[in-house]
Amino acid sequence: MRIPLLLILVTTSISAQKFYRDDPLHREPPPKSVKEVLARDVEDWFDFLHNTLVRPGDRSETPAQAVNTLGEPMDGAWYTQRHYFKRMTHEQLALGPGGRTPPADGPWTVVKAKSQGITPGFTIVDRNGRMFFLKFDPPTNMEMATAADMISGRFFHALGYHVADQYLVSFDESRLVLGKNVKVKDYVGKTRPMTRRDLLEILLKTRPHRDGKFRALASHAIEGKGVGPFRYFGRRKDDPNDLAPHEHRRDLRGLNVFAAWLGHDDSRAVNTYDTLVSENGRQFIRHYLLDFGSTLGSGSTRPNSPRSGGEYLFSWGLAAKNIFTLGLIVPAWARAYYPIYPSIGLFEGKMFDPVRWVPEYPNAAFENRLPDDEFWAAKQVMAFTDEDIRAIVRTGEYSDPAAADYLVRTLALRRDKIGRAFLERVLSLDRFEVRGEAPVFKLAFEDLGLKHGTAKSREFKVAWFEFDNVTGGRTPVTSASGFEFPRAKAQYVGAEITEAGGPRAVTVYFRNAGLRPEVVGVERRW
């Protein structure tokens, strides 16, 4: 009986550890291979009703999951650390996830067409056999939807998400060649073989530019086999790697702040995409954000509603308020002023409130966000300088320079409001590191509050302690002074940093091994 008992004791000891030898992980462990995945679909109307009336997902105040010991989402199937963690050049920001392989010159073969709705769409294959999806602007607002999709896709890529490789293209109608066996639905809903006349009638739903060419957004087909969207709550039961409930993922909670910045009120399940990919002999699901045509003041088929971001499409509280006040109370969003830029739509910054911003209907992950989730997102938004923003906006290829300048200024204004709203909800210190040479080491960090002007000059207190990695016990190091690393024999040492007169604190853990201590963990209290 001794061997099983010993195994139990060892297992219990290991499972109780706070840190392991490979912490902090910056990349997710190799995924388990997925054998069978059922493709699924989410009806937009059902998603709206389910999230509005049922409010699914666990709504408890649960610390963020799917993060490493530093509190950061790891590189993997959901997310990749980019601009904040390693600054991207303006060229990299503009290129996005690819940026170097637009549809090839020559004929584009139409293999599928969207004939219903206000704006047309085509699926084409270029002469190199690569598939792209073409989306157009509404005739009333040329450049609006295609620029918004192009620009926001670049921002979301720089913010760490998986997105499609997209290009703005300009082409003559004659470039489109009708493929074999292409079907189309007529006005009564009957499916029949598509003709050249059908193709031209679809194009008539948009309009060419002055040079006679059509402008479109060309999205390169995403790698792998599509298996439907993901939801912002729960987990995929057919994915053994999907371990954290989506409503508790930091990369989805923090997405609320990014969506508010870019006006992505259409952040819903239908605009996500799961794909089955194969890498290094393993097959697994990768998760994408899709379709940013309803951002930056665009509503895809028309300018977005002035109430966008200000209210849900429906809420019981709002309905009751309007009834009892006879609709006489004017909401803040209704007092916003919008310059007339048809290529921008309705997008402004002066009345923008990042704290109260909401998508079109409730989102479990967004509603579950905690102050440290907001800080995680805000620090990334604040990492974009005005020139970074301008470099990405330039990819929208606006023909009106004034419209582009307005968009840059508005994004900068909204960025700064996000910083003021969320950075100081926790103690805004980050980028912890150990500096100096043996035997004198010091804890160093960046004060994002001072850097971005959201906090005034302040003083910090630090309390050092030895940390027991198994029991979690702390033993104060009374001889330590200031931010100089104490001489301690314990394998793990911690420093709790506080600001005078407030409850906010950051605890930084170090592995005291090797030639110099290394940061192994970060925890925040507010």
VOKOL-286251 format. One record per residue (C-alpha): residue in three letters; y negated, z, x. Coordinates in steps of 0.001 Angstrom, whole numbers, plus 524288, in hexadecimal, padded with zeros to 5 digits. Layout:
// residues N
AlaYZX
...
// end
This chain:
// residues 526
Met800008000080000
Arg7F6BF8017380B91
Ile7F46F7F2DB80D67
Pro7F01F7F02F7FF5E
Leu7E7817FC657FFB3
Leu7E17B7F80880C85
Leu7DEE37EA92806CD
Ile7D8587F0C77FB0D
Leu7CFA77F92D803A9
Val7CBFF7EDBD80C76
Thr7C9347E4F1800D6
Thr7C0E77EF687FA73
Ser7B9537F17C80705
Ile7B6D57E302808E0
Ser7B2C57E0B77FAC8
Ala7A8D57EBC87FBB4
Gln7A19B7E5AC80713
Lys793AD7E178804A6
Phe7931B7D7F281006
Tyr79D557CF9B816BB
Arg79DA37C9B082438
Asp799337BC5281F70
Asp78DA47C17481786
Pro783D47BC5381478
Leu78A297AFD480F96
His781097A43780F30
Arg78B3079B0C8098E
Glu794F179D9D7FEC7
Pro7A31A79F3C80312
Pro7AB32792B480224
Pro7ADA3790237F3B3
Lys7BAF1790E67ED6E
Ser7C00C783837EA25
Val7BEAA7800E7DBC3
Lys7CA1F778897D623
Glu7C724776537C7CA
Val7B9AF7766F7C19B
Leu7B6EE7732E7B37A
Ala7AAB076B0E7B19F
Arg7A21C771667A773
Asp795F376E1D79FCC
Val78B32776B879A50
Glu784697722678E15
Asp775C37743578F52
Trp77404779277816E
Phe77F46782C4782DB
Asp779E4787CB78FCB
Phe76CA4789EA7894D
Leu772517916377DB2
His77BE37992D785FD
Asn7719579DCB78F9D
Thr7673E7A00F78518
Leu76F667A73A77AF7
Val77ADD7AD0F78289
Arg7749E7AFC878FDC
Pro781557AE9D7979D
Gly784B07B4917A4C4
Asp7841C7C24A7AA36
Arg7763D7C7717A88B
Ser778047D4067B049
Glu76ED97D6CF7BBAB
Thr778737D25A7C5F8
Pro774BC7D0037D448
Ala774FB7C1CA7D83B
Gln7822D7BC457DC11
Ala786AE7B0BD7E45B
Val77E307B5717EFB0
Asn781107B9D07FD81
Thr77DF87C743802FF
Leu76FEE7C2D080568
Gly76E527BFD97F6F6
Glu76E1D7B1197F92D
Pro776647A6DC7F221
Met77F367A02F7FBFD
Asp780B2791CF7FF14
Gly78B6278C557F681
Ala78EBE7862F7E989
Trp782AB78B717E295
Tyr777F178C9F7EC85
Thr77360789A87FA67
Gln7690279133801F3
Arg75E197879C80523
His74F41787A180611
Tyr74C5A796398064A
Phe7577F7993580F83
Lys7555978DC7818BE
Arg748BF7865B816B7
Met74A997782581332
Thr7419676DAF81887
His7393E765BE80F33
Glu7427475A648115B
Gln74E34762B980DB6
Leu74747767E5801A0
Ala7443275A007FD60
Leu751EA754DB7FFE6
Gly7589F75F2C7F7A2
Pro7678C75F177F7BA
Gly7684D7513B7FD15
Gly75C94748737FC1E
Arg7616773D84804E0
Thr76A917356E7FC5F
Pro7637672FE07F06F
Pro769D2725347E857
Ala76C08719817F126
Asp7644670CF17EFFB
Gly76A797024B7E804
Pro76FF4702457DA3C
Trp772C570EF57D316
Thr77E4C70DFB7C9E4
Val77C61715397BD18
Val7893271BF57B9A4
Lys78406724CE7AEEC
Ala777B6725857A6AF
Lys770C872F8A79E4E
Ser76AFE728A7792A4
Gln768157347078A07
Gly75C3573D4B78B3C
Ile74E2D73AEF78F28
Thr750467377379D71
Pro75AF672E757A279
Gly764BD730A17AD35
Phe76EA7728F77B503
Thr77A0D72BC77BDE4
Ile77A13721D27C8DC
Val7826E71E8C7D49F
Asp77BAA718887E06B
Arg7818170E4C7E977
Asn7872F719147F209
Gly78EE971E8E7E6AD
Arg7868C72AD37E525
Met783B772FB27D781
Phe7763A733F77D2D1
Phe7709A738777C5E6
Leu76368732767C27E
Lys759AD73A237BA34
Phe74C59735487B5D8
Asp73F4E73A9B7B15F
Pro73ACE73A917A33D
Pro7314272F497A118
Thr7267E738E679D4E
Asn72733740517AA40
Met72ABB737927B58D
Glu72F4873EA27C1E7
Met7300274BCE7BAE6
Ala73EA174E3C7B93B
Thr7432E746D67C54B
Ala7397874DCB7CE33
Ala73C9F75B237C860
Asp74B2E758FD7CA65
Met7494D754067D835
Ile7401775EF97DC60
Ser7472576A527D5EF
Gly75426765C07DB61
Arg74E3F766BD7E90E
Phe74913774617E647
Phe755FD779547E0DE
His75D14773B97ECA0
Ala753CE77AB07F5F9
Leu755B57871A7EE05
Gly764467865D7F0B5
Tyr76AD877FDE7E50A
His7741C7745A7E481
Val76D3E768BC7DE36
Ala76F4D75A0E7DD5F
Asp76A08750AE7E7A1
Gln75EFC749897E080
Tyr755C173E2C7E335
Leu74A43737997DCB3
Val74CCA729037DB9F
Ser744B571D5A7D743
Phe74BAB710ED7D310
Asp74AE2704537CB77
Glu752B0702F27BF11
Ser75A1E6F7B27C54E
Arg760A1701217CEDD
Leu768DD707037C3E9
Val775B26FFB77C21F
Leu77E47702E77B693
Gly78BEA7074A7BA89
Lys798A67042D7B3C2
Asn79D0E70B1C7A777
Val79087713037A5E9
Lys78F2A718B279848
Val7830D71C7F790A8
Lys7805A722FE78393
Asp7782A71B5577A05
Tyr76E73720D577040
Val7790F724B676685
Gly7811B72BA3770E9
Lys78B5B7211A7727A
Thr7907971ECA78044
Arg79134710A5784BB
Pro790B4708A579156
Met7835670926797C2
Thr77B796FCB27996E
Arg7700E6F8F87A21D
Arg7673F6F9F279650
Asp76BA57081A79443
Leu7680970B177A255
Leu75A747054F7A0A3
Glu7585370C76793C0
Ile75B957195679A57
Leu751B0716777A50B
Leu7476B713EC79AA2
Lys747E47228B79770
Thr740A7724C77A409
Arg7367D71BD67AA22
Pro73466715B27B765
His72964719157C0A9
Arg71DFA70FE77C313
Asp725E47088B7CD3E
Gly72FFF705637C2D4
Lys73A6870E197C8F8
Phe74169719637C2A0
Arg74105726EA7C8A4
Ala74CF972FA47C775
Leu7534A73BAB7CD2E
Ala7604D738267D370
Ser769A3743BC7D488
His77530741917DD6E
Ala78207745607D700
Ile785FB753037DB6C
Glu79209754167E3D1
Gly79EB8758447DD6C
Lys7A472758C97CFD0
Gly79B6F75DFE7C559
Val7A13F769667BDB8
Gly795CD76CD37B4EF
Pro78A42776277B5AA
Phe78A177848D7B929
Arg7848D78F207B079
Tyr77AC8799907B436
Phe7843D7A43F7B02A
Gly792AA7A7297B226
Arg79B917A02F7BBD2
Arg7A3F4793FB7BC0D
Lys7B1A4798EA7B961
Asp7B7A578CF57BFDE
Asp7B02E78F4D7CC90
Pro7B63F799D37D55B
Asn7A9F0799B07DDC5
Asp7A0D779CEA7D27C
Leu7A1757ABAB7D406
Ala793DC7B07A7D04A
Pro78F447AFD87C217
His784887A59C7C1F2
Glu77AEA7AEC97BB66
His77BD67B77B7C782
Arg77AB17AD067D1FE
Arg76E337AE807DA03
Asp76CBA79FCB7DBA3
Leu76CB479E2C7CCC9
Arg764697AA237C9C8
Gly75A4B7A6047D3D5
Leu75A88798437CE61
Asn751FA79D9E7C36E
Val746A079F197CCF4
Phe748AC791817D2A5
Ala7498178BA07C4FB
Ala73CE5792857C12B
Trp735F178D2B7CD38
Leu739D077F1D7CA36
Gly739327803C7BB77
His747C477D967B9EE
Asp748E4782A97AC0B
Asp754AE779DB7A9F2
Ser75D107825B7B2E5
Arg7692D782E87AA7E
Ala777CB780777ABC4
Val776DD7721F7A80A
Asn76EA376FC37B434
Thr778D8774FE7BD90
Tyr784B176E367C332
Asp7918D772DA7C90A
Thr798FF769637D18D
Leu7A66476A347D7D9
Val7A542766C17E643
Ser7AE8C7669C7F1D9
Glu7AAF276BB27FF54
Asn7B35676FDD80AD7
Gly7BFBF76E79802F7
Arg7BAD8776FE7F7CD
Gln7B6D7772FD7EA1B
Phe7AC6077B5A7E3B2
Ile7A13577B0A7D9E3
Arg79328779307DE5D
His787ED77C7B7D53D
Tyr77BBD774137D36B
Leu76EC2774867CC70
Leu76B7A767B77C596
Asp760D6760A27BE37
Phe7532B765487C19E
Gly74C0E75B907B900
Ser74727766EE7B0C9
Thr73F4076DBA7BB7E
Leu7314876D627C0A6
Gly72B9976AF77B320
Ser73528760377AF95
Gly73DFF7610E7A3C3
Ser745E1755297A838
Thr7429874CDE79C67
Arg734CB7521A79A4C
Pro72B8975C167A045
Asn73107769AE79F01
Ser72C9A77279793FA
Pro7210C77B94796D4
Arg729E8786E7792F3
Ser733927834E79DAD
Gly7367278F787A59B
Gly72E66797E979C6C
Glu7384F79A28791AE
Tyr7466D797AB78E44
Leu748CE78CD57847F
Phe74CA7797AA77B26
Ser74C677A67C77B55
Trp74D1B7B03A77026
Gly741CA7B81A77599
Leu738D47AC6177685
Ala73C847A7E9768EC
Ala7395E7B55676348
Lys72C7C7B5F776AC7
Asn728167A8CF7656F
Ile72BAC7ACC77579F
Phe7247E7B9C1757BB
Thr718717B47E75EBA
Leu718587A7CA756F0
Gly718717A0C376400
Leu70A607A4D7766BA
Ile70CF97AAE177415
Val70B747A04877E6B
Pro715897A19B78964
Ala711387A0777978D
Trp718157937579994
Ala70FFE78D5D78EB7
Arg7037F7903E7964B
Ala707917888F7A25C
Tyr6FFAB77CCC7A6BD
Tyr7068D7707D7AB66
Pro6FF90765937B2B8
Ile702F3758017AE02
Tyr70CF0752CD7B7AB
Pro7171274AC57B02B
Ser71FCD74A777BC30
Ile7201B759657BC91
Gly7214575D527AE5C
Leu71D9C76B467AAAB
Phe71E28773F37B6C3
Glu7145D77E5E7BA96
Gly7130178AB57C2A2
Lys7078E792BE7BD94
Met70E8E797FE7B174
Phe71BF3797E77B7F9
Asp722647A5567B762
Pro72EBF7A5D77BFD3
Val732E27B3047BA44
Arg732D67AE557AC2D
Trp737597A0787AEAC
Val743B279CD07A728
Pro74C277909F7A5ED
Glu74E5878A08798D4
Tyr7586A79421794B9
Pro75E4B7A0B079A54
Asn765D879FD47A6FE
Ala76EC27AB417AA76
Ala76CDA7AA1C7B925
Phe75E107A9247B7DB
Glu75D517B4EC7AEDB
Asn765E47BD0A7B800
Arg75D187BB7B7C3C9
Leu7590D7C7D97CAE6
Pro74D567CA337D3DE
Asp755297C6F07E015
Asp759997BA1A7D9DF
Glu74B5E7B6DC7D723
Phe747777BA707E4FE
Trp752637B1F27EA80
Ala74D267A6447E2F8
Ala73EB07A9217E4ED
Lys73FD67A9F17F3B7
Gln7459479C417F3A9
Val73AFB796B87EAE1
Met7309A79CB57F3AE
Ala736C4795FE7FF79
Phe7316A788E67FAAA
Thr724167864E800A0
Asp71A4D77D577FA0E
Glu71E3D772A780393
Asp72CB8774E2800A4
Ile729B2773277F242
Arg721AE766F77F4F4
Ala72CCD761007FCED
Ile736127624A7F16B
Val72C3A75E1D7E713
Arg729E9751D27EF12
Thr737E674D8D7EBFA
Gly733CE74C067DDAE
Glu72BEB740107E1A9
Tyr720EC742307D7F8
Ser717D97368B7D70B
Asp70C9073FAE7D3AC
Pro708F2748137DFA8
Ala70170751667D6D4
Ala70DCE754437CF1B
Ala715557574D7DB9B
Asp70A6C760287E086
Tyr70A107675F7D391
Leu718B6769A57D404
Val7180476EFF7E1EA
Arg70D047785B7DE3C
Thr7141177CD57D1F3
Leu720DA77F6C7D90B
Ala719737871E7E371
Leu712A478F287D8F0
Arg71F70791F17D1EC
Arg725C5795537DF10
Asp71B6079F737E1F8
Lys71CCC7A5787D47C
Ile72B617A6C57D6B1
Gly728D87ADD27E37E
Arg71F727B7667DD28
Ala728BD7B9B77D1D5
Phe735857BBE07D8F2
Leu734277BEBA7E77A
Glu72F7E7CCBA7E5AA
Arg7399C7D0A67DB94
Val741667D4D97E76C
Leu73CD27D8807F506
Ser739E57CAB87F9B6
Leu73FD57CB9E8074D
Asp749887C19580C31
Arg74EFC7BA5C81816
Phe753C17C6DA81E7E
Glu757CE7C5CC82CAC
Val759CB7CDC783903
Arg7505C7CB1084421
Gly74F497CFE3851FB
Glu7589D7D1B585D4A
Ala762387DC9B86067
Pro7609C7E7DB85FFD
Val754737E6958575D
Phe7562D7DF3484AA2
Lys74D017DEB483EFC
Leu74E937DB05830C8
Ala745757CFC382D5C
Phe742D07C90782064
Glu7393C7C06E8192A
Asp730237C68080F2D
Leu72F7D7BBB880505
Gly7257D7C3547FD22
Leu71BB97C30380845
Lys71F527B51D80BEA
His71CB87AFC97FE53
Gly711CB7B9087FA74
Thr719187C00D7EF9B
Ala717F07CD497F673
Lys70D547D3EC7FE3F
Ser70ED47DA9280B5F
Arg7191D7E52280A32
Glu720F97EEC28121E
Phe72F947F0BF811E3
Lys7387B7FC278146D
Val746117FA63819F5
Ala75188803CF81977
Trp75D2C800C982247
Phe76B168050681F96
Glu778DF802F782474
Phe7813D7FC8181A23
Asp78FB97FED58178C
Asn794F97F178813C0
Val7A0997F73880C5A
Thr79B1F802DA80506
Gly78D2F7FDE9803D3
Gly7883380AAB80954
Arg77B0D80B6A81035
Thr777AD8146881B7C
Pro7691C814FA81E7F
Val764D8811EA82C5E
Thr75A0981BE382DCC
Ser75673817CA83B9E
Ala7528A80A038375B
Ser7442C80682836B5
Gly73DD27FA7C830D9
Phe7448E7ED658314C
Glu74ACC7EF6383E96
Phe759917EEA983D7E
Pro75F8C7FC4183F8A
Arg76A1C7FF418494D
Ala775A48015A8405F
Lys7843B80145842B7
Ala7880F7FD0B834FA
Gln78C9D7EF0C83302
Tyr783257ED5E827BB
Val775287F20D82721
Gly76B3D7F0D181C2F
Ala75C867F15181A84
Glu7561B7F42E80D7B
Ile748497EEC480CFD
Thr73F007F417802BE
Glu730BC7F2797FF9C
Ala7289E7FEAC7FE10
Gly726B8802B97EFF9
Gly730B47F9D17E994
Pro73F297F9337E5F6
Arg7418D7EBD77EBCE
Ala74A4A7EB907F7CA
Val752357E2578002F
Thr75E3F7E73280749
Val7629D7DF24812F7
Tyr770197E111818D9
Phe773E87DDC6826D8
Arg780C47DC1282DCF
Asn77F137E3C383A44
Ala788697DC02842BE
Gly787B77D27284DF4
Leu77BD17D0668566C
Arg772027D28284B82
Pro772397D79883D71
Glu772FD7CD2F832E4
Val76E077CD57824EE
Val779AA7CDD381BDD
Gly774467D1D280EA7
Val7680A7D33080650
Glu766497DAE27F9B3
Arg75A127DC337F153
Arg755977E7197E848
Trp74A4F7E6357DEB7
// end
